[in-house]
Structures are given as structure tokens and as C-alpha cells.
Amino acid sequence: MDFAYSEKVNQLRKRLSDFMERYIYPNEQTYRDQIAASGNPHHHAEIVDDLKAKAKEEGLWNLFLPDDEYGAGLTNLEYAPLAEIMGRVSWSSEVFNCAAPDTGNIEILAQFGTPEQKRQWLLPLLNGEMRSAFAMTEPDVASSDATNIQFSIHREGDEYVLNGRKWWISGAARERCKIFIVMGKTDPNNPDKYRQQSMVLVPRDTPGFTVKRNLTVMGYVDNEGHCELTFENVRVPVSNLLGEEGSGFAIAQARLGPGRIHHCMRAIGGAQYALELMCQRATARVAFGKPLAEQGVIQDWIAQSQLEIEQARLLTLKAAWIIDNLGKKAAQNEIAMIKIVAPEVFTNVVNRAIQVFGGAGVSDDFPLASMWAHGRTLHLVDGPDEVHKRSLARSVIRQLTR
């Protein structure tokens, strides 16, 4: 296995880092100010569109998509370090049209969408003209087991009728979120529990569809929102089916492999940023007669953080390499491991940085408190830690007891 960055990747890393230095970091306060001035926490900050135009001009666009017909044609291993750079600032991925949940939705539309679905939804998403959401999780069942979902998708003639509730649907609070990929049961009595589910495309303006409320995260109101949705006799044409009936579970699994690489590398980028902030603060502040950076416990935290970040980075790159070379199924263990490790590293490092910052660390004068709240949710999204540990343990037991 060779994780060394190629010359192409190093050039992209430099171009992306330069863009971040020139345009993203200097505009972090501008982003916050524009949202605050609008009076709407879900406002689309104008600076994002300004910078999207610049990113397009510089060819830093749709970098995540391995299909070179639609994207940059990078492998997962090539894209991973770019995701890490974008992960340093929570909103920067959107500037490059590389933000979740659009990335996963674009991938499955490109893979499973009909020509008409691609024309109507994929192309505007690729152009950054709209946003999308993925609606699977439900409030009344443990949705970490996707076979539990109860959402009803019932066919009547040339239409599907949708009924049920979804929640924690990321991105749904934004008016620019125009299309929802909704997972539900079309065949609840199928003896194969993995063939009961299907996915359909639901436009935002469909009658009977309601964004009921946005859910806060540790008290924070996320700009894109994590919403509860209701569907009351929502009707869409049968042509809005994604893939085939009964293929919903398989499509969901296809979506999650590369998406977890993206999530984890963004988390590692956030952890790296927190470590840098920690080091800067420790060098600048004096306590008990010497800089914090000379205190033994602070040095231990810095060293431990660097160890954890590098281990998580290498493990994620390994998972990306296996997906690229052997396929997602062969990378099952590694995908589970990085989904466990990366959120833990992120929250550990940010927590240490908060402690070094003292009272300032839990304020909104610095990004650490918000970063920690976001990092804590990563222990749950795309399946909680415990589900991945269960899967990993079962695999290890099988391997070691043959």
C-alpha cells in the first residue's frame, strides 16, 4: 500500500490551501456577520456564492466525484487530503461544491439516476445551483438499523403515496434544498428484510410535505439545519423512483462507503485546526511564571493530539486505498474503524484545546465550542459508534476463529 500523495494531489493541495488562505479564513467573520444581519439562522451567506464563483474559475470544483464525466475524476485516496483541508472550516466545503449531504446524493444520482432525473436534479446539483437532503432517519425507531424504518411508500397507479416522519435530515432548513431523497418501505412484507426498502425523489414544493422544525445541536442552530419532516399523502410520479423497487437498502450502503472517507477526513482536518489553535494559545499565554507551552501537562496534550491525528489520518488513507483498489466490501472493517476513530480523535483534540483556552474555549469568541458540538454529533451520524464496533467485532471474531 502506498499512501504517498502524487504530484497531482500535492498540486491540488497547494492550490486548495492557497485558496483557503486567500478567501476562506479571512471571511470567517464575514460569513457569520451576513447570517446574523439577515435575521435568519438558515440564511445562505452571500460570501459563499462569491467564493463559489472563484472556486469554479480556479478549477477547484466537484473534487469529490470520482466519475470524471461529472467531477474531477479523483480516487478516494486522492480526494481524502483535500477533504481534510476543507474540514478545517465547517462551511468551506460548500464553496467547492463538496459539501454533504450533496456529495453522497450526487454520487447515487450519477450511479442510479435515470437520464431525466439526472437532467432535472443531478446537473443543477453539480452546478451548485441548489442543495439536496437525504431522508432516512425516523424518530420512532432505531434507525441505525435501516431495516427498522417504517416510512410508507405505497404505489397507486402511476404514483407513489408517501406517509410518515423523518428527522435529523441535514440541510433541510435551507430554502436552496430543493430535492429530497427519501427512503421508505414499498414492500414491508417481503421475507428478505433488505429488499423491503426503496428510495424516491421528492421535490420540496410537493403538496403534503412539510419541514416541521429544525433541531438544535447542543444548543447550536446549525445553518443548514437538521430537521424533522412530515409527509401526509405526498404523491410523486413513479418515475421519481431511484433505481429499482427494493433496492433502497443497497443504494444506501453504496452511498455510505466513500461518504465516510469524506466525513472522517473532514473531522481530521478539524482536529488539526484545533491542535494549531491549541499550540498558538499555549505559546501566547503565561501561567505560573512561564508559557503554557512549557507546562508538562500541556505538552502531553499536544503530543497526544498529534499522535491521534496522524494515526487516524493513516487509517483513513488506508481505507480509501482499499476502496479504490479492492472495493467497498473489502474495506468494510477499515470503514468501520475510521468511523469510530475519527470522531473520537476530533472530540478529544477539541476538548483539550478548549481546556487550554480556558473560559474563552467554551465561548463563541472562538470556534472550539461549536466544533466540539459538531464533533459530538459525528459519534452518531452514519451509524453510532456502537453499531460500527458491533460490526467490527463480529468480523474480527470470524477472522480469528476460523
MIGULUM-991948 format. One record per residue (C-alpha): residue number from 1; residue in one letter; x, y, z. Coordinates in steps of 0.25 Angstrom, whole numbers, plus 2048, in hexadecimal, padded with zeros to 3 digits. Example, Ala and Ser with C-alpha at 12.3 -4.5 7.8 and 13.67 -1.06 7.14 Angstrom:
2
<resi=1 resn=a X=831 Y=7EE Z=81F> $
<resi=2 resn=s X=837 Y=7FC Z=81D> $
//
This chain:
402
<resi=1 resn=m X=800 Y=800 Z=800> $
<resi=2 resn=d X=805 Y=80E Z=7FC> $
<resi=3 resn=f X=7FF Y=81A Z=803> $
<resi=4 resn=a X=809 Y=824 Z=7FD> $
<resi=5 resn=y X=802 Y=830 Z=7F7> $
<resi=6 resn=s X=804 Y=830 Z=7E8> $
<resi=7 resn=e X=809 Y=83D Z=7E1> $
<resi=8 resn=k X=7FB Y=83F Z=7DC> $
<resi=9 resn=v X=7F6 Y=83F Z=7EA> $
<resi=10 resn=n X=801 Y=847 Z=7F0> $
<resi=11 resn=q X=7FE Y=852 Z=7E6> $
<resi=12 resn=l X=7EF Y=851 Z=7E9> $
<resi=13 resn=r X=7F2 Y=852 Z=7F8> $
<resi=14 resn=k X=7FB Y=85E Z=7F6> $
<resi=15 resn=r X=7F0 Y=865 Z=7ED> $
<resi=16 resn=l X=7E5 Y=862 Z=7F7> $
<resi=17 resn=s X=7ED Y=866 Z=803> $
<resi=18 resn=d X=7F1 Y=873 Z=7FC> $
<resi=19 resn=f X=7E2 Y=876 Z=7F9> $
<resi=20 resn=m X=7DF Y=873 Z=808> $
<resi=21 resn=e X=7EA Y=87D Z=80C> $
<resi=22 resn=r X=7E5 Y=888 Z=802> $
<resi=23 resn=y X=7D6 Y=887 Z=803> $
<resi=24 resn=i X=7D0 Y=87D Z=80E> $
<resi=25 resn=y X=7D8 Y=881 Z=81B> $
<resi=26 resn=p X=7D7 Y=890 Z=818> $
<resi=27 resn=n X=7C8 Y=88F Z=816> $
<resi=28 resn=e X=7C4 Y=886 Z=822> $
<resi=29 resn=q X=7BF Y=892 Z=829> $
<resi=30 resn=t X=7B8 Y=897 Z=81D> $
<resi=31 resn=y X=7B1 Y=88A Z=81C> $
<resi=32 resn=r X=7AC Y=88C Z=82A> $
<resi=33 resn=d X=7A8 Y=89A Z=828> $
<resi=34 resn=q X=7A0 Y=898 Z=81C> $
<resi=35 resn=i X=798 Y=88D Z=822> $
<resi=36 resn=a X=796 Y=896 Z=82F> $
<resi=37 resn=a X=792 Y=8A2 Z=827> $
<resi=38 resn=s X=787 Y=89A Z=81F> $
<resi=39 resn=g X=780 Y=896 Z=82C> $
<resi=40 resn=n X=77E Y=888 Z=827> $
<resi=41 resn=p X=788 Y=87E Z=82C> $
<resi=42 resn=h X=786 Y=876 Z=820> $
<resi=43 resn=h X=789 Y=881 Z=816> $
<resi=44 resn=h X=793 Y=87E Z=80B> $
<resi=45 resn=a X=79E Y=887 Z=80D> $
<resi=46 resn=e X=7A1 Y=88F Z=801> $
<resi=47 resn=i X=7B0 Y=88D Z=802> $
<resi=48 resn=v X=7AE Y=87F Z=7FF> $
<resi=49 resn=d X=7A9 Y=882 Z=7F1> $
<resi=50 resn=d X=7B4 Y=88C Z=7EF> $
<resi=51 resn=l X=7BF Y=881 Z=7F3> $
<resi=52 resn=k X=7B8 Y=876 Z=7EB> $
<resi=53 resn=a X=7BA Y=87F Z=7DE> $
<resi=54 resn=k X=7C9 Y=880 Z=7E1> $
<resi=55 resn=a X=7CA Y=871 Z=7E4> $
<resi=56 resn=k X=7C4 Y=86E Z=7D7> $
<resi=57 resn=e X=7CD Y=877 Z=7D0> $
<resi=58 resn=e X=7D9 Y=870 Z=7D7> $
<resi=59 resn=g X=7D4 Y=862 Z=7D3> $
<resi=60 resn=l X=7D2 Y=85F Z=7E2> $
<resi=61 resn=w X=7C4 Y=859 Z=7DF> $
<resi=62 resn=n X=7BD Y=84C Z=7E2> $
<resi=63 resn=l X=7CA Y=846 Z=7E6> $
<resi=64 resn=f X=7C4 Y=83A Z=7EE> $
<resi=65 resn=l X=7BD Y=834 Z=7E2> $
<resi=66 resn=p X=7C6 Y=828 Z=7DC> $
<resi=67 resn=d X=7BE Y=828 Z=7CF> $
<resi=68 resn=d X=7C6 Y=831 Z=7C6> $
<resi=69 resn=e X=7B9 Y=833 Z=7BD> $
<resi=70 resn=y X=7B3 Y=83B Z=7C9> $
<resi=71 resn=g X=7BF Y=83E Z=7D2> $
<resi=72 resn=a X=7CE Y=83F Z=7D4> $
<resi=73 resn=g X=7D0 Y=830 Z=7D2> $
<resi=74 resn=l X=7D8 Y=82F Z=7DF> $
<resi=75 resn=t X=7D9 Y=822 Z=7E6> $
<resi=76 resn=n X=7D4 Y=821 Z=7F5> $
<resi=77 resn=l X=7E3 Y=821 Z=7F9> $
<resi=78 resn=e X=7E6 Y=82D Z=7F0> $
<resi=79 resn=y X=7DA Y=835 Z=7F6> $
<resi=80 resn=a X=7DC Y=832 Z=804> $
<resi=81 resn=p X=7E7 Y=83C Z=807> $
<resi=82 resn=l X=7DE Y=847 Z=800> $
<resi=83 resn=a X=7D3 Y=843 Z=809> $
<resi=84 resn=e X=7DC Y=845 Z=815> $
<resi=85 resn=i X=7DF Y=853 Z=811> $
<resi=86 resn=m X=7D1 Y=857 Z=80E> $
<resi=87 resn=g X=7CD Y=851 Z=81C> $
<resi=88 resn=r X=7D5 Y=85C Z=823> $
<resi=89 resn=v X=7C9 Y=866 Z=821> $
<resi=90 resn=s X=7BB Y=860 Z=823> $
<resi=91 resn=w X=7B5 Y=867 Z=817> $
<resi=92 resn=s X=7C1 Y=867 Z=80D> $
<resi=93 resn=s X=7BD Y=85A Z=806> $
<resi=94 resn=e X=7B1 Y=861 Z=800> $
<resi=95 resn=v X=7BA Y=86B Z=7F9> $
<resi=96 resn=f X=7C0 Y=860 Z=7F1> $
<resi=97 resn=n X=7B2 Y=858 Z=7EF> $
<resi=98 resn=c X=7B8 Y=84D Z=7F8> $
<resi=99 resn=a X=7AE Y=84E Z=804> $
<resi=100 resn=a X=7A6 Y=843 Z=80A> $
<resi=101 resn=p X=79B Y=83E Z=808> $
<resi=102 resn=d X=79C Y=843 Z=7FA> $
<resi=103 resn=t X=7A9 Y=83B Z=7F7> $
<resi=104 resn=g X=7A2 Y=82E Z=7FA> $
<resi=105 resn=n X=795 Y=831 Z=7F3> $
<resi=106 resn=i X=79D Y=835 Z=7E7> $
<resi=107 resn=e X=7A4 Y=828 Z=7E7> $
<resi=108 resn=i X=798 Y=820 Z=7E7> $
<resi=109 resn=l X=790 Y=828 Z=7DD> $
<resi=110 resn=a X=79C Y=827 Z=7D4> $
<resi=111 resn=q X=79C Y=818 Z=7D6> $
<resi=112 resn=f X=78E Y=814 Z=7D7> $
<resi=113 resn=g X=786 Y=820 Z=7D1> $
<resi=114 resn=t X=77E Y=820 Z=7C4> $
<resi=115 resn=p X=782 Y=829 Z=7B9> $
<resi=116 resn=e X=776 Y=832 Z=7BD> $
<resi=117 resn=q X=77A Y=832 Z=7CC> $
<resi=118 resn=k X=788 Y=836 Z=7C8> $
<resi=119 resn=r X=783 Y=841 Z=7BF> $
<resi=120 resn=q X=779 Y=847 Z=7CA> $
<resi=121 resn=w X=781 Y=845 Z=7D6> $
<resi=122 resn=l X=790 Y=840 Z=7D4> $
<resi=123 resn=l X=794 Y=84B Z=7CB> $
<resi=124 resn=p X=78F Y=857 Z=7D4> $
<resi=125 resn=l X=796 Y=850 Z=7E0> $
<resi=126 resn=l X=7A3 Y=84F Z=7D8> $
<resi=127 resn=n X=7A2 Y=85D Z=7D4> $
<resi=128 resn=g X=7A0 Y=861 Z=7E3> $
<resi=129 resn=e X=792 Y=868 Z=7DF> $
<resi=130 resn=m X=78B Y=860 Z=7EA> $
<resi=131 resn=r X=78C Y=857 Z=7F6> $
<resi=132 resn=s X=787 Y=84A Z=7FA> $
<resi=133 resn=a X=784 Y=841 Z=806> $
<resi=134 resn=f X=783 Y=832 Z=809> $
<resi=135 resn=a X=777 Y=82E Z=812> $
<resi=136 resn=m X=779 Y=820 Z=819> $
<resi=137 resn=t X=779 Y=822 Z=828> $
<resi=138 resn=e X=76C Y=821 Z=82F> $
<resi=139 resn=p X=768 Y=826 Z=83D> $
<resi=140 resn=d X=760 Y=819 Z=841> $
<resi=141 resn=v X=76A Y=80E Z=83E> $
<resi=142 resn=a X=779 Y=80C Z=840> $
<resi=143 resn=s X=77D Y=810 Z=832> $
<resi=144 resn=s X=78C Y=80B Z=834> $
<resi=145 resn=d X=785 Y=7FE Z=82F> $
<resi=146 resn=a X=780 Y=803 Z=822> $
<resi=147 resn=t X=776 Y=7F7 Z=821> $
<resi=148 resn=n X=76F Y=7FD Z=82C> $
<resi=149 resn=i X=769 Y=809 Z=825> $
<resi=150 resn=q X=75A Y=809 Z=824> $
<resi=151 resn=f X=758 Y=815 Z=81A> $
<resi=152 resn=s X=74E Y=810 Z=810> $
<resi=153 resn=i X=74F Y=811 Z=801> $
<resi=154 resn=h X=743 Y=80B Z=7FA> $
<resi=155 resn=r X=740 Y=80B Z=7EC> $
<resi=156 resn=e X=733 Y=80F Z=7E6> $
<resi=157 resn=g X=733 Y=80E Z=7D7> $
<resi=158 resn=d X=73D Y=817 Z=7D1> $
<resi=159 resn=e X=740 Y=81E Z=7DE> $
<resi=160 resn=y X=747 Y=81B Z=7EC> $
<resi=161 resn=v X=740 Y=820 Z=7F8> $
<resi=162 resn=l X=749 Y=823 Z=804> $
<resi=163 resn=n X=745 Y=823 Z=812> $
<resi=164 resn=g X=74E Y=825 Z=81F> $
<resi=165 resn=r X=758 Y=82D Z=827> $
<resi=166 resn=k X=767 Y=82F Z=825> $
<resi=167 resn=w X=771 Y=837 Z=82E> $
<resi=168 resn=w X=77F Y=83B Z=82F> $
<resi=169 resn=i X=77E Y=83E Z=820> $
<resi=170 resn=s X=78B Y=846 Z=81D> $
<resi=171 resn=g X=789 Y=852 Z=814> $
<resi=172 resn=a X=77A Y=853 Z=814> $
<resi=173 resn=a X=779 Y=860 Z=81B> $
<resi=174 resn=r X=77F Y=867 Z=80F> $
<resi=175 resn=e X=776 Y=86D Z=804> $
<resi=176 resn=r X=780 Y=869 Z=7FA> $
<resi=177 resn=c X=77E Y=85A Z=7FE> $
<resi=178 resn=k X=774 Y=857 Z=7F2> $
<resi=179 resn=i X=775 Y=847 Z=7F1> $
<resi=180 resn=f X=774 Y=83C Z=7FC> $
<resi=181 resn=i X=778 Y=82E Z=7FA> $
<resi=182 resn=v X=76E Y=827 Z=803> $
<resi=183 resn=m X=770 Y=818 Z=808> $
<resi=184 resn=g X=763 Y=810 Z=80C> $
<resi=185 resn=k X=75D Y=803 Z=80A> $
<resi=186 resn=t X=756 Y=7FF Z=7FD> $
<resi=187 resn=d X=755 Y=7F0 Z=801> $
<resi=188 resn=p X=754 Y=7EF Z=810> $
<resi=189 resn=n X=750 Y=7E0 Z=80F> $
<resi=190 resn=n X=75C Y=7DB Z=807> $
<resi=191 resn=p X=763 Y=7D0 Z=80E> $
<resi=192 resn=d X=770 Y=7D6 Z=80B> $
<resi=193 resn=k X=771 Y=7E2 Z=814> $
<resi=194 resn=y X=77C Y=7E8 Z=80B> $
<resi=195 resn=r X=772 Y=7E9 Z=7FF> $
<resi=196 resn=q X=767 Y=7F0 Z=806> $
<resi=197 resn=q X=76C Y=7FE Z=804> $
<resi=198 resn=s X=76C Y=807 Z=7F9> $
<resi=199 resn=m X=771 Y=816 Z=7F6> $
<resi=200 resn=v X=769 Y=820 Z=7EF> $
<resi=201 resn=l X=76B Y=82F Z=7EB> $
<resi=202 resn=v X=762 Y=839 Z=7F2> $
<resi=203 resn=p X=763 Y=848 Z=7EE> $
<resi=204 resn=r X=762 Y=852 Z=7F9> $
<resi=205 resn=d X=755 Y=858 Z=7F4> $
<resi=206 resn=t X=74D Y=84B Z=7F3> $
<resi=207 resn=p X=740 Y=84C Z=7FA> $
<resi=208 resn=g X=73F Y=845 Z=807> $
<resi=209 resn=f X=74E Y=847 Z=80A> $
<resi=210 resn=t X=751 Y=850 Z=816> $
<resi=211 resn=v X=75E Y=854 Z=81D> $
<resi=212 resn=k X=759 Y=853 Z=82B> $
<resi=213 resn=r X=764 Y=858 Z=833> $
<resi=214 resn=n X=773 Y=85A Z=834> $
<resi=215 resn=l X=77A Y=852 Z=83F> $
<resi=216 resn=t X=785 Y=859 Z=846> $
<resi=217 resn=v X=793 Y=852 Z=849> $
<resi=218 resn=m X=798 Y=854 Z=857> $
<resi=219 resn=g X=790 Y=861 Z=857> $
<resi=220 resn=y X=796 Y=866 Z=84A> $
<resi=221 resn=v X=78D Y=869 Z=83E> $
<resi=222 resn=d X=794 Y=863 Z=832> $
<resi=223 resn=n X=794 Y=86C Z=826> $
<resi=224 resn=e X=78F Y=861 Z=81D> $
<resi=225 resn=g X=786 Y=85B Z=827> $
<resi=226 resn=h X=783 Y=84D Z=82C> $
<resi=227 resn=c X=774 Y=84C Z=82A> $
<resi=228 resn=e X=768 Y=844 Z=82D> $
<resi=229 resn=l X=760 Y=842 Z=821> $
<resi=230 resn=t X=751 Y=83D Z=81F> $
<resi=231 resn=f X=74B Y=836 Z=813> $
<resi=232 resn=e X=73C Y=835 Z=812> $
<resi=233 resn=n X=737 Y=82E Z=806> $
<resi=234 resn=v X=742 Y=834 Z=7FE> $
<resi=235 resn=r X=741 Y=830 Z=7EF> $
<resi=236 resn=v X=74C Y=82F Z=7E5> $
<resi=237 resn=p X=74D Y=828 Z=7D8> $
<resi=238 resn=v X=752 Y=81A Z=7D7> $
<resi=239 resn=s X=75D Y=820 Z=7CE> $
<resi=240 resn=n X=763 Y=826 Z=7DB> $
<resi=241 resn=l X=767 Y=818 Z=7E0> $
<resi=242 resn=l X=776 Y=818 Z=7E1> $
<resi=243 resn=g X=77C Y=80B Z=7DC> $
<resi=244 resn=e X=772 Y=7FF Z=7DD> $
<resi=245 resn=e X=768 Y=7FC Z=7E8> $
<resi=246 resn=g X=76E Y=7F4 Z=7F3> $
<resi=247 resn=s X=77C Y=7FA Z=7F0> $
<resi=248 resn=g X=77B Y=805 Z=7FB> $
<resi=249 resn=f X=784 Y=7FE Z=805> $
<resi=250 resn=a X=78F Y=7FA Z=7FB> $
<resi=251 resn=i X=78F Y=808 Z=7F6> $
<resi=252 resn=a X=790 Y=80E Z=804> $
<resi=253 resn=q X=79C Y=805 Z=806> $
<resi=254 resn=a X=7A3 Y=809 Z=7F9> $
<resi=255 resn=r X=7A1 Y=817 Z=7FD> $
<resi=256 resn=l X=7A8 Y=816 Z=80B> $
<resi=257 resn=g X=7B6 Y=810 Z=808> $
<resi=258 resn=p X=7BC Y=81C Z=801> $
<resi=259 resn=g X=7B4 Y=825 Z=809> $
<resi=260 resn=r X=7BA Y=820 Z=816> $
<resi=261 resn=i X=7C8 Y=823 Z=810> $
<resi=262 resn=h X=7C3 Y=831 Z=80E> $
<resi=263 resn=h X=7BD Y=833 Z=81C> $
<resi=264 resn=c X=7CA Y=82D Z=822> $
<resi=265 resn=m X=7D4 Y=835 Z=81B> $
<resi=266 resn=r X=7CC Y=842 Z=81D> $
<resi=267 resn=a X=7CC Y=83E Z=82C> $
<resi=268 resn=i X=7DB Y=83C Z=82C> $
<resi=269 resn=g X=7DC Y=84A Z=825> $
<resi=270 resn=g X=7D4 Y=850 Z=830> $
<resi=271 resn=a X=7DD Y=849 Z=83B> $
<resi=272 resn=q X=7E9 Y=84E Z=834> $
<resi=273 resn=y X=7E4 Y=85C Z=834> $
<resi=274 resn=a X=7E0 Y=85B Z=843> $
<resi=275 resn=l X=7EF Y=856 Z=846> $
<resi=276 resn=e X=7F4 Y=862 Z=83F> $
<resi=277 resn=l X=7EB Y=86B Z=847> $
<resi=278 resn=m X=7F0 Y=864 Z=854> $
<resi=279 resn=c X=7FE Y=866 Z=851> $
<resi=280 resn=q X=7FD Y=875 Z=84D> $
<resi=281 resn=r X=7F5 Y=877 Z=85A> $
<resi=282 resn=a X=7FF Y=86F Z=863> $
<resi=283 resn=t X=80B Y=877 Z=85D> $
<resi=284 resn=a X=804 Y=884 Z=85F> $
<resi=285 resn=r X=7FE Y=883 Z=86D> $
<resi=286 resn=v X=806 Y=883 Z=87A> $
<resi=287 resn=a X=802 Y=87C Z=887> $
<resi=288 resn=f X=80A Y=87A Z=894> $
<resi=289 resn=g X=816 Y=881 Z=88E> $
<resi=290 resn=k X=818 Y=87A Z=881> $
<resi=291 resn=p X=811 Y=878 Z=874> $
<resi=292 resn=l X=806 Y=86D Z=874> $
<resi=293 resn=a X=80E Y=866 Z=869> $
<resi=294 resn=e X=819 Y=863 Z=873> $
<resi=295 resn=q X=80F Y=85D Z=87D> $
<resi=296 resn=g X=811 Y=84E Z=87D> $
<resi=297 resn=v X=802 Y=84A Z=87C> $
<resi=298 resn=i X=800 Y=854 Z=870> $
<resi=299 resn=q X=80C Y=84D Z=869> $
<resi=300 resn=d X=806 Y=840 Z=86C> $
<resi=301 resn=w X=7F9 Y=844 Z=866> $
<resi=302 resn=i X=7FF Y=84A Z=859> $
<resi=303 resn=a X=808 Y=83D Z=857> $
<resi=304 resn=q X=7FC Y=834 Z=859> $
<resi=305 resn=s X=7F3 Y=83C Z=850> $
<resi=306 resn=q X=7FE Y=83B Z=845> $
<resi=307 resn=l X=7FF Y=82C Z=847> $
<resi=308 resn=e X=7F0 Y=82A Z=846> $
<resi=309 resn=i X=7EE Y=833 Z=83A> $
<resi=310 resn=e X=7F9 Y=82C Z=832> $
<resi=311 resn=q X=7F4 Y=81E Z=835> $
<resi=312 resn=a X=7E6 Y=822 Z=831> $
<resi=313 resn=r X=7EB Y=828 Z=824> $
<resi=314 resn=l X=7F3 Y=81C Z=820> $
<resi=315 resn=l X=7E8 Y=812 Z=824> $
<resi=316 resn=t X=7DE Y=81B Z=81B> $
<resi=317 resn=l X=7E8 Y=81B Z=810> $
<resi=318 resn=k X=7E9 Y=80C Z=811> $
<resi=319 resn=a X=7DA Y=80B Z=810> $
<resi=320 resn=a X=7DA Y=814 Z=804> $
<resi=321 resn=w X=7E5 Y=80B Z=7FD> $
<resi=322 resn=i X=7DD Y=7FE Z=7FF> $
<resi=323 resn=i X=7D0 Y=804 Z=7FA> $
<resi=324 resn=d X=7D8 Y=809 Z=7ED> $
<resi=325 resn=n X=7DF Y=7FC Z=7EB> $
<resi=326 resn=l X=7D7 Y=7F1 Z=7F1> $
<resi=327 resn=g X=7C9 Y=7F7 Z=7F2> $
<resi=328 resn=k X=7C0 Y=7FB Z=7FD> $
<resi=329 resn=k X=7BD Y=7ED Z=803> $
<resi=330 resn=a X=7CB Y=7EA Z=805> $
<resi=331 resn=a X=7CD Y=7F7 Z=80C> $
<resi=332 resn=q X=7C1 Y=7F4 Z=816> $
<resi=333 resn=n X=7CA Y=7F3 Z=822> $
<resi=334 resn=e X=7D2 Y=7FF Z=81F> $
<resi=335 resn=i X=7C6 Y=807 Z=81C> $
<resi=336 resn=a X=7C0 Y=803 Z=82A> $
<resi=337 resn=m X=7CD Y=806 Z=831> $
<resi=338 resn=i X=7CF Y=814 Z=82B> $
<resi=339 resn=k X=7C0 Y=818 Z=82E> $
<resi=340 resn=i X=7C3 Y=814 Z=83D> $
<resi=341 resn=v X=7D1 Y=81A Z=83E> $
<resi=342 resn=a X=7CF Y=828 Z=836> $
<resi=343 resn=p X=7C4 Y=82E Z=83F> $
<resi=344 resn=e X=7CB Y=829 Z=84C> $
<resi=345 resn=v X=7D8 Y=830 Z=847> $
<resi=346 resn=f X=7D1 Y=83C Z=843> $
<resi=347 resn=t X=7C9 Y=83E Z=850> $
<resi=348 resn=n X=7D6 Y=83A Z=859> $
<resi=349 resn=v X=7DF Y=845 Z=852> $
<resi=350 resn=v X=7D4 Y=850 Z=852> $
<resi=351 resn=n X=7D1 Y=84D Z=861> $
<resi=352 resn=r X=7E0 Y=84E Z=864> $
<resi=353 resn=a X=7E0 Y=85B Z=85C> $
<resi=354 resn=i X=7D4 Y=861 Z=864> $
<resi=355 resn=q X=7DB Y=85E Z=871> $
<resi=356 resn=v X=7E8 Y=865 Z=86C> $
<resi=357 resn=f X=7DF Y=871 Z=868> $
<resi=358 resn=g X=7D8 Y=871 Z=876> $
<resi=359 resn=g X=7CB Y=879 Z=877> $
<resi=360 resn=a X=7CD Y=87E Z=869> $
<resi=361 resn=g X=7CD Y=870 Z=863> $
<resi=362 resn=v X=7BE Y=86E Z=867> $
<resi=363 resn=s X=7BA Y=87C Z=862> $
<resi=364 resn=d X=7B6 Y=87F Z=853> $
<resi=365 resn=d X=7C2 Y=889 Z=852> $
<resi=366 resn=f X=7CA Y=87D Z=84D> $
<resi=367 resn=p X=7C5 Y=871 Z=844> $
<resi=368 resn=l X=7C8 Y=866 Z=84E> $
<resi=369 resn=a X=7BB Y=864 Z=855> $
<resi=370 resn=s X=7B4 Y=864 Z=848> $
<resi=371 resn=m X=7BE Y=85A Z=843> $
<resi=372 resn=w X=7BC Y=851 Z=84F> $
<resi=373 resn=a X=7AD Y=851 Z=84E> $
<resi=374 resn=h X=7AE Y=84D Z=83F> $
<resi=375 resn=g X=7B9 Y=843 Z=842> $
<resi=376 resn=r X=7B0 Y=83C Z=84D> $
<resi=377 resn=t X=7A5 Y=83A Z=842> $
<resi=378 resn=l X=7AF Y=832 Z=83A> $
<resi=379 resn=h X=7AF Y=827 Z=844> $
<resi=380 resn=l X=7A0 Y=825 Z=83F> $
<resi=381 resn=v X=79F Y=829 Z=831> $
<resi=382 resn=d X=7A0 Y=81E Z=826> $
<resi=383 resn=g X=79E Y=814 Z=832> $
<resi=384 resn=p X=7A2 Y=815 Z=840> $
<resi=385 resn=d X=7B0 Y=811 Z=845> $
<resi=386 resn=e X=7AA Y=805 Z=84C> $
<resi=387 resn=v X=7A4 Y=7FF Z=83F> $
<resi=388 resn=h X=7B1 Y=800 Z=838> $
<resi=389 resn=k X=7B8 Y=7FA Z=844> $
<resi=390 resn=r X=7AE Y=7EE Z=843> $
<resi=391 resn=s X=7B1 Y=7EC Z=834> $
<resi=392 resn=l X=7C0 Y=7ED Z=836> $
<resi=393 resn=a X=7C0 Y=7E3 Z=842> $
<resi=394 resn=r X=7B7 Y=7D9 Z=83A> $
<resi=395 resn=s X=7C1 Y=7DA Z=82F> $
<resi=396 resn=v X=7CD Y=7D9 Z=837> $
<resi=397 resn=i X=7C7 Y=7CD Z=83F> $
<resi=398 resn=r X=7C4 Y=7C6 Z=831> $
<resi=399 resn=q X=7D2 Y=7C8 Z=82C> $
<resi=400 resn=l X=7D9 Y=7C4 Z=839> $
<resi=401 resn=t X=7D1 Y=7B7 Z=83C> $
<resi=402 resn=r X=7D1 Y=7B0 Z=82E> $
//
